């Protein structure tokens, strides 16, 4: 009887161990799948053939995890891909119009404010529209500093 009980305990222990290994493996595979999807969306955002493709990629990244957020902030802060930056601004505007709440939306404030002083008026206009995800009280002091800055040319302050 003791041998049967110890055998049952051993078998149950192995089942629990194998089950936990399988769960860990599933978690790793899911994490790899998420990372792969983030890479795919980043690629489409940066080099998508159409504006709609870039917007869709930005919307997917906006709705995803912290890896996705890092991609959005990286692209939004870089000045070398204006089409991707526009797609991110449009995604932010769309999220506002759909009344989607953005987690940690403060992350976008600095890059958007940086776009306001862009030489391209259309980029600045999109950034201004994207800034509408914030309440005025959240951005008023920063906007006031930009408007009253003597370091910026007059066209940027208007």
C-alpha positions as CSV (number, residue, x, y, z in Angstrom):
1,X,0.0,0.0,0.0
2,X,2.9,2.4,0.8
3,X,4.4,1.7,-2.6
4,X,1.2,2.5,-4.3
5,X,0.7,5.7,-2.3
6,X,4.3,6.8,-3.0
7,X,3.9,6.0,-6.7
8,X,0.7,8.0,-6.9
9,X,2.4,10.9,-5.1
10,X,5.3,10.7,-7.6
11,X,3.0,10.6,-10.6
12,X,1.0,13.5,-9.3
13,X,4.2,15.5,-8.6
14,X,5.4,14.8,-12.1
15,X,2.0,15.9,-13.6
16,X,2.1,19.1,-11.6
17,X,5.7,19.7,-12.7
18,X,5.0,19.0,-16.3
19,X,1.9,21.2,-16.2
20,X,3.9,24.1,-14.8
21,X,6.6,23.7,-17.4
22,X,3.9,23.7,-20.1
23,X,2.3,26.9,-18.7
24,X,5.7,28.6,-18.6
25,X,6.4,27.5,-22.2
26,X,3.0,28.9,-23.2
27,X,3.8,32.2,-21.5
28,X,7.1,32.5,-23.3
29,X,5.5,31.7,-26.6
30,X,2.8,34.3,-26.0
31,X,5.5,36.9,-25.1
32,X,7.4,36.1,-28.3
33,X,4.2,36.4,-30.3
34,X,3.6,39.9,-28.8
35,X,7.1,41.0,-29.5
36,X,6.8,39.7,-33.1
37,X,3.5,41.6,-33.6
38,X,5.1,44.8,-32.2
39,X,8.0,44.4,-34.7
40,X,5.6,43.9,-37.6
41,X,3.5,46.9,-36.6
42,X,6.6,49.0,-36.2
43,X,7.7,48.0,-39.7
44,X,4.4,48.9,-41.2
45,X,4.3,52.2,-39.3
46,X,7.7,53.2,-40.5
47,X,7.5,52.0,-44.1
48,X,3.9,51.2,-44.9
49,X,2.9,51.9,-48.4
50,X,-0.3,53.8,-47.7
51,X,-1.4,56.3,-45.1
52,X,-4.1,53.9,-44.0
53,X,-1.6,51.1,-43.4
54,X,0.5,53.4,-41.2
55,X,-2.6,54.6,-39.3
56,X,-3.8,51.1,-38.7
57,X,-0.3,50.1,-37.4
58,X,-0.3,53.2,-35.1
59,X,-3.7,52.3,-33.8
60,X,-2.6,48.8,-33.0
61,X,0.5,50.0,-31.3
62,X,-1.5,52.5,-29.3
63,X,-3.9,49.8,-28.0
64,X,-1.1,47.4,-27.0
65,X,1.5,47.0,-24.3
66,X,4.6,49.0,-23.1
67,X,6.8,47.7,-25.9
68,X,4.3,49.2,-28.3
69,X,4.3,52.5,-26.4
70,X,8.1,52.6,-26.6
71,X,7.9,52.2,-30.4
72,X,5.4,55.0,-30.7
73,X,7.4,57.4,-28.6
74,X,10.6,56.5,-30.4
75,X,9.1,57.2,-33.8
76,X,7.2,60.3,-32.6
77,X,10.4,61.8,-31.2
78,X,12.5,61.1,-34.3
79,X,12.2,63.7,-37.1
80,X,13.4,61.4,-39.9
81,X,10.0,59.9,-40.7
82,X,7.2,62.5,-40.9
83,X,4.7,60.1,-42.4
84,X,4.9,57.8,-39.4
85,X,4.7,60.8,-37.0
86,X,1.6,62.0,-38.8
87,X,0.1,58.5,-38.5
88,X,0.7,58.5,-34.7
89,X,-0.9,61.9,-34.4
90,X,-3.9,60.8,-36.4
91,X,-4.1,57.7,-34.2
92,X,-4.1,59.9,-31.1
93,X,-6.8,62.1,-32.6
94,X,-8.9,59.0,-33.5
95,X,-8.5,57.6,-30.0
96,X,-9.9,60.9,-28.6
97,X,-12.8,60.9,-31.0
98,X,-13.6,57.3,-30.0
99,X,-13.3,58.3,-26.4
100,X,-10.7,55.6,-25.7
101,X,-8.8,56.3,-22.6
102,X,-5.0,56.2,-23.1
103,X,-2.9,54.7,-20.4
104,X,0.1,57.0,-19.5
105,X,-0.9,59.6,-22.1
106,X,1.6,62.0,-20.5
107,X,4.3,60.1,-22.3
108,X,3.2,61.8,-25.6
109,X,3.3,65.3,-24.3
110,X,7.0,66.2,-24.9
111,X,7.2,64.7,-28.5
112,X,3.9,66.5,-29.4
113,X,5.1,69.8,-28.1
114,X,8.3,69.3,-30.0
115,X,6.3,68.9,-33.2
116,X,4.5,72.2,-32.6
117,X,7.7,74.1,-33.5
118,X,8.2,72.1,-36.7
119,X,8.9,73.9,-40.0
120,X,6.0,72.1,-41.6
121,X,2.7,73.7,-40.7
122,X,0.7,70.5,-41.4
123,X,2.8,68.6,-38.9
124,X,2.3,71.3,-36.3
125,X,-1.4,71.3,-36.9
126,X,-1.6,67.5,-36.5
127,X,0.4,67.7,-33.3
128,X,-1.9,70.5,-32.0
129,X,-4.9,68.2,-32.7
130,X,-3.3,65.3,-31.0
131,X,-2.6,67.5,-27.9
132,X,-6.4,67.6,-27.5
133,X,-6.1,64.3,-25.7
134,X,-5.1,66.4,-22.7
135,X,-7.2,68.8,-20.7
136,X,-6.2,72.4,-21.2
137,X,-5.1,72.6,-17.5
138,X,-2.5,69.8,-18.3
139,X,-0.8,71.7,-21.1
140,X,-1.6,75.4,-20.5
141,X,1.7,76.2,-18.8
142,X,3.8,74.4,-21.4
143,X,1.9,76.1,-24.3
144,X,2.3,79.5,-22.6
145,X,6.1,79.0,-22.3
146,X,6.2,78.2,-26.1
147,X,4.1,81.3,-26.9
148,X,6.2,83.6,-24.8
149,X,9.6,82.2,-25.7
150,X,11.9,84.7,-27.2
151,X,14.1,81.9,-28.5
152,X,11.6,80.7,-31.0
153,X,10.8,82.6,-34.2
154,X,7.5,84.4,-34.3
155,X,5.9,82.1,-36.8
156,X,6.2,79.2,-34.3
157,X,4.7,81.2,-31.4
158,X,1.6,82.1,-33.4
